[in-house]
Amino acid sequence: MAKATCGRSGGFVRRYTRSTVPRMRWTAELQQSFVRAIDCLGGPDSAKATPKRILQLMGVGGLTISHVKSHLQMYRCTPHGIAKKG
């Protein structure tokens, strides 16, 4: 169990515990499926573009709602239509 430590403000901060589950890599195919699902639901800022609906439209086995939630949050915070350098 994670042990709490006292933070600077006097409150308690829970110690970070690294997950034993390996990180999921978003392949080009997964990204394409994700973007298609978002476009089908009206775009990233649409009220219909919820993680649950995106997950259902993608229909990918092994993908969890947590994966989609995290990716959607990142996707909404990045500009689209600009070519990535690299």
CNS distance restraints for C-alpha pairs under 8 A (distance, minus, plus):
assign (resid   2 and name CA) (resid  14 and name CA) 6.52 0.50 0.50
assign (resid   2 and name CA) (resid  15 and name CA) 5.67 0.50 0.50
assign (resid   2 and name CA) (resid  16 and name CA) 7.32 0.50 0.50
assign (resid   2 and name CA) (resid  17 and name CA) 6.80 0.50 0.50
assign (resid   3 and name CA) (resid  14 and name CA) 6.30 0.50 0.50
assign (resid   3 and name CA) (resid  15 and name CA) 5.90 0.50 0.50
assign (resid   4 and name CA) (resid  12 and name CA) 5.99 0.50 0.50
assign (resid   4 and name CA) (resid  13 and name CA) 5.56 0.50 0.50
assign (resid   4 and name CA) (resid  14 and name CA) 4.49 0.50 0.50
assign (resid   4 and name CA) (resid  15 and name CA) 5.88 0.50 0.50
assign (resid   5 and name CA) (resid  12 and name CA) 5.51 0.50 0.50
assign (resid   5 and name CA) (resid  13 and name CA) 5.45 0.50 0.50
assign (resid   5 and name CA) (resid  14 and name CA) 6.42 0.50 0.50
assign (resid   5 and name CA) (resid  15 and name CA) 6.96 0.50 0.50
assign (resid   6 and name CA) (resid  10 and name CA) 5.93 0.50 0.50
assign (resid   6 and name CA) (resid  11 and name CA) 5.83 0.50 0.50
assign (resid   6 and name CA) (resid  12 and name CA) 4.58 0.50 0.50
assign (resid   6 and name CA) (resid  13 and name CA) 6.17 0.50 0.50
assign (resid   7 and name CA) (resid  11 and name CA) 5.43 0.50 0.50
assign (resid   7 and name CA) (resid  12 and name CA) 5.58 0.50 0.50
assign (resid   7 and name CA) (resid  13 and name CA) 5.92 0.50 0.50
assign (resid  24 and name CA) (resid  67 and name CA) 7.83 0.50 0.50
assign (resid  26 and name CA) (resid  30 and name CA) 5.80 0.50 0.50
assign (resid  26 and name CA) (resid  31 and name CA) 6.24 0.50 0.50
assign (resid  27 and name CA) (resid  31 and name CA) 6.17 0.50 0.50
assign (resid  28 and name CA) (resid  32 and name CA) 6.13 0.50 0.50
assign (resid  29 and name CA) (resid  33 and name CA) 6.24 0.50 0.50
assign (resid  30 and name CA) (resid  34 and name CA) 6.06 0.50 0.50
assign (resid  31 and name CA) (resid  35 and name CA) 6.10 0.50 0.50
assign (resid  32 and name CA) (resid  36 and name CA) 6.08 0.50 0.50
assign (resid  33 and name CA) (resid  37 and name CA) 6.17 0.50 0.50
assign (resid  33 and name CA) (resid  58 and name CA) 5.80 0.50 0.50
assign (resid  34 and name CA) (resid  38 and name CA) 6.29 0.50 0.50
assign (resid  34 and name CA) (resid  54 and name CA) 7.00 0.50 0.50
assign (resid  34 and name CA) (resid  58 and name CA) 6.38 0.50 0.50
assign (resid  35 and name CA) (resid  39 and name CA) 6.08 0.50 0.50
assign (resid  36 and name CA) (resid  40 and name CA) 6.06 0.50 0.50
assign (resid  37 and name CA) (resid  41 and name CA) 6.32 0.50 0.50
assign (resid  37 and name CA) (resid  54 and name CA) 5.56 0.50 0.50
assign (resid  37 and name CA) (resid  57 and name CA) 5.73 0.50 0.50
assign (resid  37 and name CA) (resid  58 and name CA) 6.24 0.50 0.50
assign (resid  38 and name CA) (resid  42 and name CA) 6.42 0.50 0.50
assign (resid  38 and name CA) (resid  43 and name CA) 5.20 0.50 0.50
assign (resid  38 and name CA) (resid  44 and name CA) 5.87 0.50 0.50
assign (resid  38 and name CA) (resid  49 and name CA) 5.93 0.50 0.50
assign (resid  38 and name CA) (resid  54 and name CA) 6.51 0.50 0.50
assign (resid  39 and name CA) (resid  43 and name CA) 4.77 0.50 0.50
assign (resid  39 and name CA) (resid  44 and name CA) 7.45 0.50 0.50
assign (resid  41 and name CA) (resid  46 and name CA) 7.04 0.50 0.50
assign (resid  41 and name CA) (resid  48 and name CA) 5.67 0.50 0.50
assign (resid  41 and name CA) (resid  49 and name CA) 5.39 0.50 0.50
assign (resid  41 and name CA) (resid  54 and name CA) 7.97 0.50 0.50
assign (resid  42 and name CA) (resid  46 and name CA) 5.51 0.50 0.50
assign (resid  42 and name CA) (resid  48 and name CA) 7.00 0.50 0.50
assign (resid  42 and name CA) (resid  49 and name CA) 6.98 0.50 0.50
assign (resid  43 and name CA) (resid  49 and name CA) 6.86 0.50 0.50
assign (resid  44 and name CA) (resid  49 and name CA) 6.14 0.50 0.50
assign (resid  44 and name CA) (resid  72 and name CA) 7.75 0.50 0.50
assign (resid  44 and name CA) (resid  75 and name CA) 7.68 0.50 0.50
assign (resid  44 and name CA) (resid  76 and name CA) 6.13 0.50 0.50
assign (resid  45 and name CA) (resid  49 and name CA) 7.07 0.50 0.50
assign (resid  45 and name CA) (resid  76 and name CA) 7.29 0.50 0.50
assign (resid  48 and name CA) (resid  53 and name CA) 7.56 0.50 0.50
assign (resid  49 and name CA) (resid  53 and name CA) 6.56 0.50 0.50
assign (resid  49 and name CA) (resid  54 and name CA) 6.42 0.50 0.50
assign (resid  50 and name CA) (resid  54 and name CA) 6.14 0.50 0.50
assign (resid  51 and name CA) (resid  55 and name CA) 6.00 0.50 0.50
assign (resid  51 and name CA) (resid  65 and name CA) 6.16 0.50 0.50
assign (resid  51 and name CA) (resid  68 and name CA) 5.59 0.50 0.50
assign (resid  51 and name CA) (resid  69 and name CA) 5.39 0.50 0.50
assign (resid  51 and name CA) (resid  72 and name CA) 7.20 0.50 0.50
assign (resid  52 and name CA) (resid  56 and name CA) 6.25 0.50 0.50
assign (resid  52 and name CA) (resid  65 and name CA) 6.29 0.50 0.50
assign (resid  53 and name CA) (resid  57 and name CA) 6.17 0.50 0.50
assign (resid  54 and name CA) (resid  58 and name CA) 6.07 0.50 0.50
assign (resid  54 and name CA) (resid  68 and name CA) 7.47 0.50 0.50
assign (resid  55 and name CA) (resid  59 and name CA) 6.28 0.50 0.50
assign (resid  55 and name CA) (resid  60 and name CA) 7.48 0.50 0.50
assign (resid  55 and name CA) (resid  63 and name CA) 7.62 0.50 0.50
assign (resid  55 and name CA) (resid  64 and name CA) 7.50 0.50 0.50
assign (resid  55 and name CA) (resid  65 and name CA) 6.53 0.50 0.50
assign (resid  55 and name CA) (resid  68 and name CA) 6.69 0.50 0.50
assign (resid  63 and name CA) (resid  67 and name CA) 6.47 0.50 0.50
assign (resid  63 and name CA) (resid  68 and name CA) 7.63 0.50 0.50
assign (resid  64 and name CA) (resid  68 and name CA) 6.61 0.50 0.50
assign (resid  65 and name CA) (resid  69 and name CA) 5.99 0.50 0.50
assign (resid  66 and name CA) (resid  70 and name CA) 6.15 0.50 0.50
assign (resid  67 and name CA) (resid  71 and name CA) 6.18 0.50 0.50
assign (resid  68 and name CA) (resid  72 and name CA) 5.83 0.50 0.50
assign (resid  69 and name CA) (resid  73 and name CA) 6.20 0.50 0.50
assign (resid  70 and name CA) (resid  74 and name CA) 6.44 0.50 0.50
assign (resid  71 and name CA) (resid  75 and name CA) 5.97 0.50 0.50
assign (resid  72 and name CA) (resid  76 and name CA) 6.03 0.50 0.50
assign (resid  73 and name CA) (resid  77 and name CA) 6.49 0.50 0.50
assign (resid  74 and name CA) (resid  78 and name CA) 6.52 0.50 0.50
